[in-house]
């Protein structure tokens, strides 16, 4: 995208806000102003009003509570309920706690970098556009198509997971029926208006938050002997079988170190989707206020949900629990492989497993909904960068890029491959291609931020004037970049241990690397792109229209509203 020289002259530090003392509802005049602002914003990005009117543009229909709960829900996925059990059984409680903590710190550093860029210029899809503008058009192409593919296939995986979980209650009906119902559901939540998607994620996230908070409280009660058996657990399982498990076939300190490292890989996959809030920045109301608010709370979400969650699991069951190992070995469906459910069984509480299974179903459905949204917005961002067909830019009157939603949703038909025994193997291969896509996204974000930081300096923008200035930069971005790069390079370390070598495991671990660089090289050669100089990086196109938008500053009317406004 070419830089608009007029934008820099119109640069302001931020738009003024006016106060509304009572109702948060906008008047007809304000709604008209927002419609006009929507066209102006599109014109700023596309370069002329005619194109903006022809194609339409996304609408800023995500309210503050939507953004805050999308950020919360993006942190809590099926990985926290299910996937964490595999890491726990392979490494032990202390390694699990340290691994998720270290990775959480790196994710926090990455999100601080992304939050600063998304607050400066909140665009739909965001990440491919930042990479194309600040680093290299070829990087925008690579990360955009890699993310779109990963989102589309993960959409299939989540739909498949949800349909399998339903089999916990009724396994007589063909799973293809449940797949069809879930596909129709997530399309309906995405195709009509972004506010409907926001409301759905608000409800899904509320269920997940209440569940994980309840599980952490339950863990404390059980650990202190408050369960039906009145058995005070303490940290007995940290002593026997131990706090750090050796990663077979290695032994001693090397084995324990490899066990710890294996949790870094698993944790990186569990945190996947945390960047969703930046993807939604282009459709957020008052993004200059709501995006920083969500990003600043990433640290506390990681601390509470993952650090306390991993600690809770570590005190409730031993890593060599026979039920856990059996469920993992036989790839048990639903909540059977969840360490939370196993802990509840051991405590003698019979009703909760069905409830947790329902939450896992909700979590999988939520993830499917979210990945259809993010996949469609990555495709929209690629079309804006002229790296995908222009017809994908067309939006409905309610601001939904319906062609992007339709194309992404069509990939969901691959989910039916999981129904057959032979075709399910093909489906597994599709999934394997997405293994390290999130890590490449995070690496790309860090590189884009480092160049953005240089561009601000080269073009005379004082970071102290930014609405959201992330701390300790660019050192945070460099540290996160090195951390995620290390995981990408060594994520398949287990393949090289004695007796573990298989071609399929090697490809699963590393096929994502050549895919990313093939995409990058293709666009680099095809378009003969060049690395963007910081002095020439396009940090202003589209910004003037955003700065000119005025959002109502709603004031709380009582103590309860003050609490709610703080939460959402």
C-alpha positions in Angstrom: 0.0 0.0 0.0 1.4 3.4 -0.9 1.8 6.0 1.7 -0.6 8.9 1.6 1.5 12.1 2.1 -1.6 14.1 3.1 -2.1 12.0 6.2 1.1 13.0 7.9 0.1 16.7 7.7 -3.2 15.9 9.3 -1.7 13.9 12.1 -3.1 14.7 15.5 -2.5 13.2 18.9 -6.0 11.9 19.3 -9.6 12.9 18.8 -11.4 14.8 21.6 -14.2 13.0 23.4 -17.5 14.4 24.6 -19.4 13.2 27.7 -22.8 11.6 27.9 -24.0 11.5 31.4 -26.8 9.0 31.2 -27.7 6.6 28.4 -24.9 4.9 26.3 -27.3 4.8 23.3 -26.2 7.0 20.4 -28.6 9.6 18.9 -29.7 9.5 15.3 -27.3 12.3 14.5 -24.4 10.5 16.1 -25.3 7.3 14.2 -25.2 9.3 11.0 -21.9 10.8 12.0 -20.5 7.2 12.6 -21.8 6.1 9.1 -20.0 9.1 7.6 -16.9 8.3 9.6 -17.0 4.7 8.3 -16.9 6.0 4.7 -14.2 8.5 5.5 -12.1 5.8 7.2 -12.5 3.5 4.2 -11.6 6.3 1.8 -8.4 7.0 3.9 -7.4 3.4 3.4 -8.4 2.9 -0.2 -7.3 6.3 -1.4 -10.7 7.7 -2.7 -14.3 7.9 -1.6 -15.6 6.2 -4.8 -13.9 3.0 -4.0 -15.1 3.2 -0.4 -18.7 3.6 -1.6 -18.4 0.9 -4.2 -17.1 -1.8 -1.8 -18.3 -0.6 1.5 -16.3 -1.1 4.7 -16.4 -2.9 8.0 -18.4 -1.3 10.8 -17.2 -0.4 14.2 -19.9 -2.5 15.9 -17.9 -4.2 18.7 -18.6 -2.5 22.0 -16.1 -2.2 24.9 -17.5 -5.3 26.7 -17.2 -7.3 23.4 -13.6 -6.3 23.1 -12.7 -7.0 26.7 -14.4 -10.4 26.6 -13.0 -11.4 23.2 -9.6 -10.7 24.8 -10.5 -12.8 27.8 -12.0 -15.6 25.7 -9.0 -15.6 23.4 -6.9 -16.5 26.3 -9.0 -19.4 27.5 -9.4 -22.2 25.0 -9.7 -25.9 25.0 -6.0 -26.1 25.6 -6.5 -24.9 29.2 -9.2 -27.6 29.8 -7.8 -30.5 27.7 -4.5 -30.0 26.0 -2.7 -29.0 29.2 -3.1 -32.7 30.4 -0.6 -34.0 27.8 2.0 -31.4 28.9 1.4 -32.2 32.5 1.8 -36.0 32.1 5.0 -35.5 30.1 6.8 -33.0 32.4 5.3 -32.8 35.9 3.7 -30.0 37.9 6.7 -27.7 38.4 7.8 -27.9 34.8 4.2 -27.2 33.7 4.0 -24.1 36.0 7.4 -22.7 34.8 6.7 -23.5 31.2 3.4 -21.7 31.1 4.8 -18.8 33.1 7.8 -18.2 30.8 5.7 -18.5 27.7 3.1 -16.2 29.3 5.7 -13.5 29.9 6.8 -13.7 26.2 3.2 -13.5 25.0 2.7 -10.5 27.2 5.7 -8.8 25.6 4.4 -9.6 22.2 0.9 -8.3 23.0 2.3 -5.0 24.4 4.0 -4.5 21.0 0.9 -5.4 19.0 -1.3 -3.2 21.3 0.8 -0.1 20.6 0.6 -0.7 16.8 -3.2 -1.5 16.9 -3.9 1.6 19.0 -1.9 3.8 16.7 -3.7 2.4 13.6 -6.6 0.0 14.3 -7.2 -1.7 11.0 -9.3 -4.8 10.1 -7.1 -7.9 10.2 -4.2 -5.7 11.4 -1.2 -8.0 11.5 -0.7 -8.6 7.7 -1.2 -4.8 7.2 1.4 -3.9 9.8 3.9 -6.4 8.3 3.4 -5.1 4.8 3.6 -1.4 5.8 6.5 -1.5 8.2 8.7 -4.5 7.1 8.1 -5.9 3.6 5.1 -6.5 1.4 6.2 -10.1 1.1 6.0 -10.6 4.9 2.4 -9.2 4.9 1.6 -11.7 2.1 3.2 -14.6 4.0 1.8 -14.0 7.4 -1.7 -13.1 6.0 -2.1 -16.3 3.9 -0.5 -18.4 6.6 -2.9 -17.0 9.2 -5.9 -17.4 6.9 -5.0 -21.1 6.2 -4.3 -21.8 9.9 -7.6 -20.1 11.0 -9.6 -22.0 8.4 -8.2 -25.4 9.3 -8.4 -24.7 13.0 -12.0 -23.8 12.4 -12.5 -27.3 11.0 -10.6 -28.8 14.0 -12.8 -27.0 16.5 -16.0 -28.0 14.7 -14.8 -31.6 14.7 -13.9 -31.4 18.4 -17.3 -29.9 19.3 -19.1 -32.7 17.3 -17.1 -35.4 19.1 -17.8 -33.9 22.5 -21.6 -34.1 21.8 -21.0 -37.9 21.4 -20.4 -38.0 25.1 -24.2 -37.8 25.6 -25.3 -39.4 22.3 -23.0 -41.5 20.1 -25.8 -43.2 18.1 -26.4 -40.2 15.7 -23.9 -39.8 12.9 -21.4 -37.1 13.8 -21.8 -35.5 10.3 -25.2 -34.1 11.5 -23.6 -32.3 14.5 -20.9 -31.0 12.2 -23.5 -29.6 9.8 -25.4 -27.9 12.7 -22.3 -26.3 14.1 -21.2 -25.0 10.7 -24.6 -23.4 10.1 -24.5 -21.9 13.7 -21.1 -20.2 13.3 -21.9 -18.9 9.8 -25.1 -17.3 11.2 -23.1 -15.7 14.0 -20.7 -14.2 11.5 -22.6 -13.3 8.4 -25.3 -10.8 9.6 -23.4 -8.2 11.7 -20.2 -8.0 13.7 -22.2 -7.1 16.8 -23.9 -10.6 16.7 -20.4 -12.2 16.7 -19.5 -9.9 19.6 -22.5 -10.9 21.6 -21.9 -14.6 21.0 -18.3 -14.2 22.1 -19.4 -12.2 25.1 -21.7 -15.1 26.2 -19.1 -17.8 25.4 -16.3 -16.0 27.2 -18.6 -15.5 30.3 -19.2 -19.2 30.5 -15.4 -20.0 30.2 -14.4 -17.4 32.7 -17.0 -18.5 35.3 -15.9 -22.1 34.7 -12.1 -21.6 35.1 -12.7 -19.3 38.2 -14.9 -22.0 39.7 -12.3 -24.7 39.0 -9.5 -22.7 40.6 -11.7 -22.2 43.7 -12.6 -25.8 43.7 -8.9 -26.8 43.5 -8.2 -24.7 46.5 -11.1 -26.3 48.5 -10.0 -29.8 47.5 -6.3 -29.1 48.2 -7.2 -28.0 51.7 -9.3 -31.1 52.4 -12.8 -29.6 51.8 -13.9 -32.3 49.3 -16.2 -35.3 50.1 -13.2 -37.4 51.1 -11.8 -34.7 53.4 -8.3 -35.6 52.2 -5.9 -32.7 52.6 -3.6 -32.9 49.5 -1.1 -30.1 50.0 1.8 -30.5 47.7 2.1 -34.3 48.2 2.3 -35.0 44.4 5.3 -32.6 44.1 7.1 -35.0 46.4 5.7 -38.3 45.0 6.0 -38.9 42.1 7.9 -35.6 41.9 7.9 -32.0 40.7 9.8 -32.4 37.5 9.5 -35.5 35.3 12.3 -36.7 33.1 11.5 -36.6 29.4 12.1 -40.2 28.1 14.5 -41.5 27.0 16.7 -38.8 28.6 17.5 -39.0 32.3 18.8 -36.8 35.1 19.1 -33.0 34.7 19.0 -33.3 30.9 15.7 -35.2 31.1 14.1 -32.7 33.5 15.3 -29.8 31.3 13.7 -31.4 28.2 10.5 -32.0 30.1 10.5 -28.3 31.0 11.2 -27.3 27.3 8.3 -29.6 26.1 5.9 -27.5 28.1 7.1 -24.3 26.4 6.0 -25.8 23.1 2.6 -26.9 24.5 2.0 -23.6 26.2 2.7 -21.7 23.0 -0.1 -23.7 21.3 -2.4 -23.1 24.3 -1.9 -19.3 24.1 -2.8 -19.4 20.4 -5.5 -16.8 19.6 -4.5 -14.3 22.2 -3.8 -11.8 19.3 -7.5 -12.0 18.3 -8.2 -8.6 20.1 -5.9 -6.8 17.6 -7.6 -8.5 14.6 -10.9 -7.1 15.9 -9.4 -3.6 16.4 -10.7 -2.4 13.0 -14.3 -3.0 14.1 -14.1 -1.8 17.7 -15.9 1.2 19.0 -13.5 3.8 20.4 -10.4 1.7 19.6 -8.0 4.2 21.1 -9.6 3.5 24.5 -10.8 -0.1 24.3 -7.7 -1.7 22.7 -5.2 -0.4 25.3 -7.7 -1.4 28.1 -7.8 -5.0 26.8 -4.0 -5.2 26.1 -3.0 -3.9 29.5 -5.0 -6.7 31.2 -3.2 -9.5 29.3 -0.7 -9.9 32.1 -3.4 -10.4 34.8 -5.3 -12.8 32.6 -2.2 -14.9 32.0 -1.3 -14.8 35.7 -4.8 -15.7 36.9 -6.0 -18.2 34.3 -2.8 -20.0 33.3 -0.4 -19.6 36.2 -2.9 -20.3 38.9 -4.6 -22.9 36.6 -1.4 -24.9 36.1 -0.6 -24.6 39.8 -4.1 -26.0 40.6 -3.7 -29.0 38.3 -0.3 -29.8 39.8 -1.6 -30.1 43.3 -4.8 -32.1 42.5 -3.5 -35.1 40.7 -0.1 -36.8 40.1 1.4 -36.7 36.6 1.4 -40.5 36.4 -2.3 -40.9 37.2 -3.5 -44.0 35.4 -6.8 -42.4 34.2 -4.9 -39.5 32.7 -2.3 -41.6 30.9 -5.0 -44.0 29.7 -7.1 -41.2 28.3 -4.1 -39.7 26.5 -3.0 -43.1 25.1 -6.4 -44.0 23.7 -7.2 -40.4 22.6 -10.3 -40.4 24.6 -13.1 -38.0 23.4 -14.6 -35.2 25.3 -13.5 -34.4 28.9 -12.1 -37.8 29.6 -8.5 -36.6 29.1 -9.0 -33.4 31.1 -6.9 -33.3 34.3 -9.7 -31.1 35.8 -12.3 -33.9 35.3 -9.9 -36.6 36.6 -9.3 -34.5 39.7 -13.1 -34.2 40.2 -13.5 -38.0 39.8 -10.7 -38.6 42.4 -12.4 -36.3 44.8 -15.7 -38.2 44.5 -17.9 -35.4 43.0 -20.0 -37.3 40.3 -22.1 -34.5 38.7 -19.3 -32.1 37.6 -17.7 -34.1 34.7 -20.9 -33.6 32.6 -20.8 -29.9 33.3 -17.1 -29.6 32.3 -17.9 -31.6 29.2 -20.6 -29.0 28.3 -18.1 -26.2 28.9 -15.6 -27.9 26.6 -18.3 -28.0 24.0 -19.0 -24.3 24.5 -15.3 -23.6 24.3 -14.9 -25.5 21.1 -17.9 -23.8 19.6 -16.6 -20.4 20.7 -13.2 -21.1 19.1 -14.9 -22.1 15.8 -16.9 -18.9 15.9 -13.7 -16.9 16.6 -11.6 -18.6 14.0 -14.2 -18.0 11.2 -14.2 -14.3 12.2 -10.4 -14.0 12.3 -9.9 -16.0 9.1 -12.3 -13.8 7.2 -10.6 -10.6 8.5 -7.2 -11.9 7.6 -8.5 -12.4 4.1 -10.0 -8.9 4.1 -6.7 -7.5 5.2 -5.0 -9.4 2.3 -7.5 -7.9 -0.2 -6.8 -4.4 1.2 -3.1 -5.1 0.7 -3.9 -6.1 -3.0 -2.6 -9.6 -2.2 -6.0 -11.3 -2.7 -8.8 -10.7 -5.2 -10.5 -7.3 -4.9 -14.0 -8.7 -4.8 -13.2 -9.8 -1.3 -13.4 -6.2 -0.2 -17.1 -6.0 -0.7 -19.1 -5.6 2.5 -22.8 -5.7 3.4 -24.7 -2.7 4.6 -24.1 -3.9 8.1 -20.3 -3.9 7.4 -19.6 -7.6 7.1 -17.2 -8.7 4.4 -19.5 -11.5 3.3 -17.3 -12.9 0.5 -14.5 -13.3 3.0 -16.8 -15.0 5.5 -18.2 -17.3 2.7 -14.8 -18.3 1.3 -13.4 -19.0 4.8 -16.6 -20.9 5.8 -16.4 -23.1 2.7 -13.1 -24.6 4.1 -15.2 -25.9 7.0 -16.5 -28.6 4.7 -13.2 -30.3 5.1 -14.4 -31.2 8.6 -16.5 -34.0 7.0 -13.1 -35.7 6.3 -12.9 -36.5 10.0 -16.0 -38.7 9.8 -14.3 -41.6 7.8 -11.5 -43.7 9.1 -9.4 -43.3 5.9 -10.1 -39.6 5.3 -9.5 -38.7 8.9 -5.8 -39.3 8.3 -5.9 -36.7 5.5 -7.7 -34.4 7.9 -4.8 -34.9 10.5 -2.3 -33.9 7.8 -4.2 -30.7 7.1 -4.1 -29.9 10.9 -0.4 -30.7 11.1 0.3 -27.9 8.6 -0.9 -25.3 11.2 1.2 -26.6 14.0 3.5 -23.6 14.4 1.4 -21.0 12.5 0.7 -19.0 15.7 4.4 -18.8 16.5 5.2 -17.4 13.1 2.4 -14.8 13.6 3.9 -13.8 16.9 7.4 -13.6 15.4 6.1 -11.4 12.6 4.4 -9.1 15.1 7.6 -8.6 16.9 9.6 -7.9 13.7 6.8 -5.5 12.6 6.9 -3.7 15.9 10.7 -3.3 15.9 10.4 -1.7 12.5 7.4 0.4 13.6 9.5 1.7 16.5 12.3 2.7 14.1 9.8 4.3 11.8 8.3 6.5 14.6 11.8 7.7 15.4 12.8 8.3 11.8 9.6 10.2 11.0 9.8 12.4 14.0 6.9 11.0 16.1 7.6 11.2 19.8 6.5 8.0 21.5 5.6 10.0 24.6 2.7 11.4 22.7 1.2 8.0 21.9 -2.2 7.2 23.4 -0.7 3.7 24.3 3.0 3.5 24.8 4.2 0.0 25.7 7.1 -0.1 28.2 10.7 -1.2 27.8 10.7 -1.1 24.0 12.1 -2.3 21.7 13.7 -4.7 24.2 10.5 -6.4 25.0 9.9 -7.1 21.3 13.4 -8.4 20.8 13.2 -10.7 23.8 9.8 -12.2 22.6 11.2 -12.5 19.1 14.2 -14.6 20.3 12.0 -16.7 22.6 9.4 -17.6 19.9 12.1 -18.2 17.3 13.8 -20.7 19.7 10.6 -22.6 20.1 10.1 -22.7 16.3 13.6 -24.1 15.7 13.5 -26.7 18.6 9.8 -27.5 18.8 10.5 -31.0 17.2 13.4 -31.8 19.5 11.7 -35.1 20.6 12.1 -36.5 17.1 15.9 -36.4 17.4 16.0 -38.3 20.7 17.2 -41.9 20.5 14.5 -44.2 19.1 11.9 -41.5 18.5 12.6 -40.7 14.8 9.7 -40.9 12.4 9.2 -39.0 9.2 5.6 -38.1 10.0 6.6 -36.6 13.4 9.4 -34.6 11.8 7.0 -33.2 9.2 4.4 -32.4 11.8 7.0 -30.4 13.7 8.7 -28.6 10.9 6.5 -28.5 7.7 5.2 -25.0 8.8 8.7 -23.5 8.4 9.1 -24.1 4.6 5.4 -23.2 4.0 5.9 -19.7 5.6 9.2 -19.0 3.7 7.8 -20.4 0.4 4.9 -17.9 0.7 7.4 -15.1 1.5 9.8 -16.0 -1.3 6.9 -16.4 -3.9 5.7 -12.8 -3.3 9.2 -11.4 -3.0 10.2 -12.8 -6.4 6.8 -12.3 -8.1 6.4 -8.6 -7.0 10.1 -7.8 -6.6 9.3 -6.3 -3.2 11.9 -4.5 -1.1 12.4 -4.1 2.6 10.7 -1.0 3.9 13.0 1.8 5.1 11.9 3.2 8.5 11.9 6.7 7.0 9.5 5.6 4.2 7.3 3.2 6.2 3.6 4.0 5.8 2.6 4.8 9.4 0.0 7.5 8.5 -2.4 6.2 5.8 -5.9 5.9 7.3 -4.9 7.6 10.5 -6.4 11.1 9.9 -9.9 9.6 9.5 -9.6 7.7 12.7 -8.3 10.7 14.6 -11.3 12.7 13.3 -13.8 10.2 14.8 -15.5 11.3 18.0 -16.8 8.7 20.4 -19.2 9.4 23.4 -17.4 9.2 26.7 -20.1 7.4 28.8 -19.9 8.1 32.5 -21.0 5.6 35.2 -24.1 6.7 37.1 -23.6 4.6 40.2 -21.3 2.3 42.1 -22.4 -0.9 40.2 -21.9 0.8 36.9 -18.4 1.8 38.0 -17.6 -1.8 38.7 -19.0 -2.9 35.4 -17.2 -0.2 33.4 -13.9 -1.4 35.1 -14.6 -5.0 34.0 -15.9 -4.3 30.5 
